[in-house]
Amino acid sequence: MGANLSNLVEEDKSKIALAGPDRQADIILGVIWALSLYGVGAIWCAVALIGRWAGPHGERGVNMFSVLAAFILSAGWPVIAVYLLMND
């Protein structure tokens, strides 16, 4: 008991790889995470655009067209985020 704790020889782990189903599951999980983060960014940018279009005190009305336009424009949210950060 505990004999493996005193082994000073380091094992070669360079040939360790994921099995086929595990590799595919990891890729799918990574894609889902990336799409989730992209969705969060798109929603954040859509809300920021709507807030910007409404004015500082909400004096301009926001209608359904502007909400739809904000969500369509938020598809390219990285560009919008840079624009909003540079103009604030």
Secondary structure, DSSP 8 states (H G I E B T S, - for coil): --GGGG-------TT----HHHHHHHHHHHHHHHHHHHHHHHHHHHHHHHHHHH-TTS-S---HHHHHHHHHHGGGHHHHHHHHHHH-
